[in-house]
Structures are given as C-alpha cells and as structure tokens.
Amino acid sequence: MLGLILAILVTILVARMVLKKYKPQATLMFGGILLMVIAVAIGAGTVLPEGKSTGLVWFDIFEFIKATFSNRGAGLGLLIMSVAGFAKYMEHIGASGSLVRLVIKPMQKLNSPYLVLALGYLIGQLLNIFIPSASGLGVILMVTMFPLLVKLGVSPLAATAMIGTSAALDLGPASGNANLAAETAGMDVSVYFVDYQIPVAIAVVLVIAVLHYFVQKWFDKKDGYISNNKEELEGGSAFEKEESKIPAIYAILPIIPLLFILIFSRFVIPGINMNVITAMLIGLFISLIFELIRHKNVKKVFESIQIFFDGMGVQFATVVTLIVAGQTFAHGLKSIGAIDTIIEAAQSAGFGAGIMILVMTAIIAVSAVLMGSGNAPFFAFAALAPDVAAKMSIPAVLMLLPMQFAAGIARSVSPITAVIIAISGISNVSPVDIVKRTVIPMLGALLTTIIMNFILF
C-alpha cells in the first residue's frame, strides 16, 4: 500500500508539471526514474530481473532506459519515423493535397450545407488513414474543404470544428498510436487495423458524422449565423492555384503503402510478408520515379529525399523519445508495485475486466484533454495494459483498442492540442469556441467506442 501511495503522489507531481508546460519527455522520464529510485530504496521491487541486471541496482535504472531506446528505436521507432518521413514527402510533392482535392470534388455538387459537413467528416477520417498527421491533415482540409463548406452556408466555426475532429480515431497502419497498440497487443498492425479498428470505427465515424450534422446546425442557429456566401479563406485560392499544377495521378501515391500492407497479408496474399517500413520505402521509391518523370531533373529529385530524412528525424526527437519516456514512467509504476496493488484491490472488490477497461480508458481520456496530446498519455499507459489484461484474463487488445481510440477522441476536445490551435489560427476563431462544438460529437464517439468494444469482442 505504501508503494501505491507514493506512486499516486509522484503521478500527481508529474501531472502538475505537464499542466504547467514542462517538457513531457523529461517530465515522464523524471517521474519514472524517481519511482524506480523509491522502489529500490523502500524495497518495494526491482528494476531489472537478475539475468538482465548490470550488477548494481542503481545502474539498472539507466540500463532499462538504454534498452528501451534500443528496442523502440530499432523497431516501433523506425516504423513511426518512416511513416512520418513518407507523409512529409507526400506533402512536399503535393500528393497529399492532390488526394484531398480528388476526394472532396464530388461534394461540390451537393447543395445541402450540413449534409456536406457530415460527409466532410467521413472523408476526413478516411483520408487520415493515408495522411496520419492530425495537424497536417487539418491544415490541408482548411485550405481545400473549408472554403467549400463556408460557401455552401456553413459557419466558419462549424466547419473548423468538424475539420478539427477529422483525425480523431488515428486509424490505420500509418498511425503511431495504432502501431504501438498492435505491437503491445502482440499482433501485426494490419490485423489490428482490419479485425479490430475497422469494425469499431465504422459505428464510431457514423455516430460522429450524424452528431456533427445536428450539433453544428444547432449551434449555427443558436448563434444566429447567416451566410452571405461570399466568405472565402484567405490564401485558399492561391493554394488551389499552386496545387492545380500537381498531376492528378499523384493522388494515388499516399495510398500505395497501405495497399501493399493489406494486399501482402493474410487477407489477400498470405505467402508474402509486407511490414509498414518496407511499404513506406517502396512508396517513397515509386514517388521518386514519379518526380523524376515530372521534373526530369535528377539532382533536384535526389535532393528532395532529404525531406523524408528530416521528417524521420523530427519524429525521433518528438515521438520516439516520448515513447521511451512514457515506458520509463510506466516501468516505474510497475517497479514500485502500484499496478499489482490496484489490480489486487480491483479483484478483491469484485471488479471485472469491464470495469478495468473503463478505468484505463478514462485515465487516457482525461490525460489527453489536459495534456493536449493523444500520444503522451497513450505512450505512458499502453505498456501497463498487457499486465492488467493478463490478470483480468482478457486479451490485451480489448483494453488497448478503447484506450487508443480514447486518446485521439479526447485530444479533439482539448483547446491546447496542436491541430485545434493550427486550424483556429487559419479560420480566425477561438480554440475554446471550437472545442465547445466538438464536445458532444466526441462524447458520442467515446461512448460508442466502449459499447462496440464490449459488443463485438
């Protein structure tokens, strides 16, 4: 019990530091190291098993961090970096914008503003599978879909709120959170995507789309919004003019890696294995060929590959280090015995697996709102899921799936998250006003996620 009390105090300290804008990587790592130090000092547990120990328990703390960097950097870290590098390159050559323009073009023929807005969400969430960056996708949609919605009669605030939730579920093999969930659950990311994410996501995205239709329409009526059909996003026409130079065939480039991942899997061609990193490299190679044909300048195209490498480097500095820091904090909680104590207390109180799933999901959701990040809380607590699930006699994926979805959903109601801040600046509306309009759709999404998880699995 002493370990649990001390763990709660350290967790509160870490939470306060994060809320005060301390660097999350350093804060989580500090919290994890502090917990491990306390665990050793009070004899509550060990840092590393005997076979992996350095021989001095105090060195074991840093040996754990080194091993985590090594394992994550070479495995999941390289995967996330390759995805980010590819996404950055797609943005650089205009392929992402070309895909978005192609997908939203049929919407221009509809003359029902809020129906188009609801369909816009469905399209945005679909595009998120190929454009994994919430902020990147949000900005692209702001300069493509936003002017269309406003011209049809939707208020700028309603359009911005919908776009801010377009990446709420972090769907697909390109998502860092999805890859971490799949790896932690011990399964291939394509299996996690097809067998677990998609069945739940179908219901969730439909609920969000319907709620956006009614919620944004109600808010616009309540605010007395009257469209003059003349509002246009500043700079949008310039963007369209520049993007029109991109060959239409470039729209297929962001899709190529996902096609390879799904085709060369147990779902279509089981005899050939295709992992995410290989698919991204193949996609990059094909894109370079397209660029060579388009520009006929080998030097210029070869120089452009630095965009891919720079994108990888940024992800290592931000996401991979956050994963290591989160796992250090999680290991600290396990070392001090806090997780075992909580599980034993839950079992003694008669709490079943369902209650523990709700508790873990709630922790992620609250943390995501407060931190303004879907990655930070999920990376911090995902590593705990297998232990909790095993002691509750359920597969880890049944706990990880709602946790992963909750991270992105709750992020979309935080006024300090990157995508909300970015798109609010473009449309000149308040981030707080945006999240007032995203709360109801995201609450519906969270409830639907939990219900469908229980029903389907």
C-alpha positions in Angstrom: 0.0 0.0 0.0 2.9 2.3 0.7 4.1 1.9 -2.9 0.7 2.8 -4.2 0.5 5.9 -2.1 4.0 7.1 -3.2 3.1 6.3 -6.8 0.0 8.4 -6.6 2.0 11.3 -5.2 4.6 11.1 -7.9 1.9 10.8 -10.6 0.2 14.0 -9.2 3.6 15.7 -9.3 4.2 14.6 -12.9 0.6 15.7 -13.9 1.1 19.2 -12.4 4.4 19.6 -14.2 2.9 18.6 -17.5 0.0 21.0 -17.0 2.5 23.8 -16.3 4.0 23.1 -19.7 7.1 21.2 -18.6 8.6 19.2 -21.4 6.6 15.9 -21.3 9.6 13.7 -22.3 11.7 15.0 -19.4 8.8 15.0 -17.0 7.7 11.5 -17.7 11.3 10.2 -17.6 11.9 12.1 -14.3 8.8 10.5 -12.8 9.8 7.0 -13.9 13.3 7.4 -12.5 12.0 8.8 -9.3 9.6 5.9 -8.9 12.3 3.3 -9.6 14.6 5.0 -7.0 11.9 4.9 -4.4 11.1 1.3 -5.2 14.7 0.3 -4.6 15.0 2.5 -1.5 12.0 1.0 0.3 12.5 -2.5 -1.0 9.2 -2.5 -2.9 10.6 -4.1 -6.1 13.5 -4.5 -8.5 14.2 -2.5 -11.7 15.5 -5.4 -13.8 15.3 -9.2 -13.4 18.6 -10.8 -12.2 19.5 -12.1 -15.7 19.4 -8.6 -17.2 20.9 -6.6 -14.2 24.2 -4.7 -14.5 25.1 -6.0 -11.1 24.4 -2.6 -9.4 20.7 -1.8 -9.0 21.2 2.0 -9.4 22.8 1.4 -12.8 19.9 -0.8 -13.7 17.6 2.2 -13.9 19.7 3.7 -16.8 20.2 0.2 -18.3 16.4 0.0 -18.6 16.3 3.3 -20.4 19.1 2.3 -22.7 17.4 -1.0 -23.5 14.1 0.8 -24.2 15.8 3.2 -26.6 17.5 0.3 -28.3 14.3 -1.7 -28.7 12.0 1.1 -29.6 14.4 3.0 -31.8 15.1 -0.1 -34.0 11.5 -1.4 -34.0 8.5 0.7 -33.4 10.6 3.9 -33.5 11.9 3.2 -37.0 8.4 2.4 -38.1 7.0 5.7 -36.9 9.9 7.6 -38.3 9.4 6.0 -41.8 5.7 6.8 -41.8 6.3 10.4 -40.8 9.1 10.8 -43.4 6.8 9.4 -46.1 3.9 11.7 -45.0 6.2 14.7 -45.1 7.4 13.8 -48.6 3.8 13.4 -49.8 3.1 16.9 -48.5 6.2 18.3 -50.1 5.5 16.9 -53.6 1.8 17.9 -53.4 0.5 14.3 -53.4 -1.5 14.7 -50.2 -3.3 17.8 -51.5 -4.0 16.1 -54.8 -5.6 13.2 -52.9 -7.8 15.5 -50.8 -8.9 17.5 -53.9 -9.9 14.4 -55.7 -11.9 13.0 -52.8 -13.8 16.2 -52.0 -14.6 17.2 -55.6 -17.9 15.3 -55.8 -19.1 17.2 -52.7 -19.3 20.4 -54.7 -22.3 19.1 -56.5 -24.4 18.8 -53.3 -26.4 21.7 -52.1 -27.1 20.7 -48.5 -24.6 22.5 -46.3 -24.8 20.4 -43.2 -25.0 17.1 -45.1 -21.8 18.2 -46.9 -20.3 18.9 -43.5 -21.2 15.5 -42.2 -19.9 13.8 -45.3 -16.8 16.0 -44.9 -16.0 14.4 -41.6 -16.4 10.9 -43.1 -14.0 11.9 -45.9 -11.5 13.5 -43.4 -11.4 10.4 -41.3 -10.9 8.2 -44.4 -8.0 10.5 -45.5 -6.5 10.2 -42.1 -5.6 6.6 -42.9 -3.3 7.9 -45.7 -2.4 11.3 -44.0 -1.5 10.3 -40.4 -0.7 13.7 -39.1 -3.7 15.3 -37.4 -2.3 18.8 -37.8 -1.1 18.2 -41.4 -4.5 16.8 -42.4 -6.3 19.6 -40.6 -4.3 22.3 -42.4 -4.9 20.7 -45.8 -8.6 20.4 -45.2 -8.7 24.1 -44.1 -7.4 25.2 -47.4 -9.5 22.8 -49.5 -12.7 21.8 -47.8 -13.2 24.8 -45.5 -13.9 27.3 -48.3 -16.4 24.9 -49.9 -18.3 24.5 -46.6 -18.4 28.2 -45.9 -19.5 29.0 -49.5 -22.4 26.5 -49.1 -23.6 28.3 -45.9 -21.9 26.6 -43.0 -20.4 28.9 -40.4 -16.6 29.1 -40.2 -16.8 27.9 -36.6 -18.8 24.8 -37.6 -16.5 24.0 -40.5 -13.4 24.4 -38.3 -14.9 22.2 -35.5 -15.6 19.4 -37.9 -12.2 19.6 -39.5 -10.6 19.5 -36.0 -12.0 16.1 -35.4 -11.2 14.6 -38.8 -8.3 12.6 -37.4 -9.9 11.7 -34.1 -9.5 7.9 -34.3 -5.9 7.6 -35.5 -6.9 4.9 -37.9 -4.6 2.6 -39.9 -1.1 1.2 -40.2 0.3 4.7 -40.6 -0.8 5.8 -37.1 1.9 5.8 -34.4 -0.7 5.1 -31.7 -2.2 2.2 -33.7 1.3 0.7 -34.3 2.1 0.9 -30.6 -1.2 -0.7 -29.7 -0.7 -3.5 -32.2 2.9 -4.2 -31.0 1.8 -4.1 -27.4 -1.0 -6.5 -28.1 1.4 -8.8 -29.9 -0.2 -8.7 -33.3 0.5 -7.4 -36.8 -0.7 -3.9 -37.4 -2.7 -5.0 -40.5 -4.6 -7.5 -38.3 -5.2 -4.9 -35.7 -6.5 -2.5 -38.3 -8.8 -4.9 -40.2 -10.0 -7.1 -37.3 -10.3 -4.6 -34.5 -10.1 -1.0 -35.6 -12.4 -1.1 -38.6 -15.4 -2.9 -37.0 -15.5 -0.4 -34.1 -14.6 2.6 -36.3 -17.5 2.0 -38.7 -20.0 2.6 -35.9 -18.0 5.4 -34.3 -17.5 7.5 -37.5 -21.2 7.3 -38.4 -22.1 8.5 -34.9 -19.7 11.4 -35.2 -20.9 12.4 -38.6 -24.6 12.4 -37.5 -23.8 14.3 -34.4 -21.8 16.9 -36.3 -24.8 17.4 -38.6 -27.2 18.2 -35.8 -24.7 19.8 -33.3 -23.2 22.3 -35.8 -26.6 23.1 -37.3 -28.0 23.8 -33.8 -25.0 25.9 -32.8 -25.2 28.0 -36.0 -28.9 28.6 -35.5 -28.4 29.4 -31.8 -25.6 31.9 -32.7 -27.9 33.4 -35.4 -25.3 32.7 -38.1 -26.5 34.0 -41.6 -24.3 33.1 -44.6 -23.6 35.7 -47.2 -22.0 33.1 -49.4 -19.1 35.4 -50.0 -16.7 34.4 -47.3 -13.5 32.8 -48.5 -10.5 31.6 -46.7 -7.7 34.0 -47.2 -4.9 32.3 -49.2 -7.2 29.4 -50.2 -7.3 30.4 -53.9 -3.6 30.8 -54.0 -3.3 27.3 -52.6 -5.7 25.9 -55.2 -3.8 27.6 -58.0 -0.5 26.1 -56.8 -2.0 22.7 -56.2 -3.6 22.6 -59.6 -0.1 22.2 -61.1 0.3 18.8 -59.4 -0.6 15.9 -61.8 -3.9 14.3 -60.8 -2.2 10.9 -60.8 -0.2 11.9 -57.7 -3.4 11.3 -55.7 -2.5 7.5 -55.8 0.9 8.0 -54.2 -0.2 8.3 -50.5 -2.4 5.2 -50.9 0.4 2.9 -52.2 1.9 1.9 -48.8 -1.5 0.9 -47.4 -2.3 -1.1 -50.5 0.9 -3.0 -50.2 0.4 -3.7 -46.5 -3.2 -5.0 -47.0 -2.5 -7.0 -50.2 0.6 -8.7 -49.0 -1.0 -10.0 -45.8 -3.2 -12.9 -44.7 -6.2 -11.0 -46.1 -5.2 -11.3 -49.8 -1.8 -12.8 -50.5 -0.6 -14.6 -47.3 2.5 -16.1 -48.8 4.3 -12.7 -48.9 5.0 -10.6 -45.8 5.0 -6.8 -46.0 5.7 -4.7 -43.0 5.0 -1.0 -42.7 8.6 0.2 -43.0 9.2 -1.8 -46.2 5.8 -0.5 -47.6 6.8 3.1 -46.9 10.2 2.7 -48.6 8.6 1.2 -51.6 6.1 4.1 -51.7 9.0 6.5 -51.5 10.8 4.8 -54.3 7.8 4.9 -56.6 7.2 8.6 -55.7 10.8 9.4 -56.6 10.2 7.8 -60.0 7.1 9.9 -60.5 9.1 13.0 -59.5 11.9 12.1 -62.0 9.4 11.8 -64.8 7.7 15.0 -63.9 10.7 17.3 -63.3 13.4 15.5 -65.5 16.0 16.8 -63.0 17.9 14.0 -61.2 19.8 16.4 -58.9 16.6 18.2 -57.8 14.7 15.0 -57.1 17.6 13.4 -55.2 17.9 16.5 -53.1 14.2 16.2 -52.2 14.7 12.9 -50.4 16.2 15.0 -47.6 12.6 15.9 -46.8 11.9 12.2 -46.0 15.0 12.0 -43.7 14.2 15.3 -42.0 10.7 14.0 -41.3 12.2 10.9 -39.7 14.5 13.0 -37.5 11.7 15.2 -36.2 9.7 12.1 -35.2 12.6 10.6 -33.4 13.1 13.8 -31.4 9.4 14.1 -30.5 7.5 10.9 -30.7 10.2 8.2 -30.2 11.6 10.0 -27.2 8.1 10.4 -25.8 7.5 6.6 -26.2 10.7 5.9 -24.2 9.8 8.4 -21.6 6.3 7.0 -21.3 7.6 3.5 -20.9 10.1 4.6 -18.3 7.2 6.1 -16.2 5.1 3.0 -16.7 8.0 0.8 -15.6 8.4 3.0 -12.5 4.8 2.4 -11.6 5.3 -1.4 -12.1 8.6 -1.4 -10.1 7.1 0.2 -7.1 4.2 -2.3 -7.1 1.4 0.2 -7.8 -0.1 -1.7 -10.7 -0.2 -5.0 -8.8 -1.8 -3.3 -5.8 -4.5 -1.7 -8.0 -5.3 -5.0 -9.7 -5.5 -6.9 -6.5 -7.7 -4.3 -5.0 -10.0 -4.4 -8.0 -10.2 -8.2 -7.9 -10.9 -8.1 -4.1 -13.7 -5.6 -4.7 -15.2 -7.8 -7.3 -14.4 -5.5 -10.3 -14.3 -7.4 -13.5 -12.4 -6.8 -16.8 -15.1 -4.4 -18.0 -14.6 -2.0 -15.1 -10.8 -2.1 -15.6 -11.3 -1.3 -19.3 -13.4 1.7 -18.3 -10.9 2.8 -15.8 -7.9 2.6 -18.1 -9.9 4.3 -20.9 -11.0 7.1 -18.6 -7.4 7.7 -17.5 -6.3 8.1 -21.1 -9.2 10.4 -22.0 -8.7 12.8 -19.1 -4.9 12.9 -19.6 -5.4 13.6 -23.3 -7.6 16.6 -22.6 -5.3 18.0 -20.0 -2.1 17.4 -22.0 -3.5 18.4 -25.4 -1.9 15.2 -26.8 -3.1 11.8 -27.8 0.4 10.4 -27.9 1.7 11.4 -24.5 -0.9 9.6 -22.3 -1.2 6.6 -24.5 2.6 6.1 -24.7 2.7 6.4 -20.9 0.0 3.9 -20.1 -0.2 1.5 -23.0 2.7 -0.6 -21.6 0.6 -1.3 -18.5 -2.3 -2.8 -20.5 -0.9 -6.3 -21.0 -0.2 -6.8 -17.3 -3.6 -5.6 -16.3 -5.4 -7.6 -19.1 -3.5 -10.8 -18.3 -4.6 -10.6 -14.6 -8.1 -10.0 -15.7 -7.9 -13.0 -18.1 -8.7 -11.0 -21.3 -6.6 -10.3 -24.5 -4.6 -7.1 -24.2 -6.1 -5.8 -27.4 -9.6 -5.5 -25.8 -8.1 -2.9 -23.4 -5.7 -1.3 -25.8 -8.3 -0.6 -28.6 -10.6 1.7 -26.5 -7.6 3.3 -24.9 -6.1 4.1 -28.3 -9.3 5.5 -29.7 -9.9 7.5 -26.5 -6.6 9.2 -26.8 -7.4 10.7 -30.2 -11.1 11.4 -29.4 -10.2 13.2 -26.1 -7.4 15.2 -27.8 -10.1 16.7 -30.1 -11.8 18.4 -27.2 -8.6 20.0 -25.9 -8.1 23.7 -26.8 -4.4 23.3 -26.4 -3.9 20.5 -28.8 -1.8 21.2 -32.0 -4.5 20.6 -34.6 -7.1 22.8 -32.9 -4.6 25.6 -32.4 -3.4 25.3 -36.0 -6.8 25.4 -37.7 -8.2 28.0 -35.3 -5.5 30.4 -36.4 -6.3 29.8 -40.1 -10.1 30.5 -39.6 -9.6 33.2 -37.0 -11.8 31.6 -34.4 -11.2 30.8 -30.7 -9.9 27.3 -29.9 -12.2 27.3 -26.9 -15.2 28.0 -29.1 -14.1 25.2 -31.4 -14.0 22.6 -28.6 -17.4 23.7 -27.3 -18.7 22.4 -30.6 -16.6 19.2 -30.6 -17.5 18.0 -27.1 -20.8 16.4 -28.0 -19.6 14.5 -31.1 -16.5 13.3 -29.3 -18.5 12.2 -26.2 -20.8 10.2 -28.5 -17.7 8.8 -30.1 -16.2 7.7 -26.8 -19.4 6.1 -25.6 -19.8 4.3 -29.0 -16.2 3.0 -28.8 -16.7 1.5 -25.4 -20.1 0.0 -26.3 -18.9 -1.5 -29.6 -15.8 -2.9 -28.0 -17.9 -4.8 -25.5 -20.5 -5.9 -28.1 -18.0 -7.1 -30.8 -15.3 -8.6 -28.7 
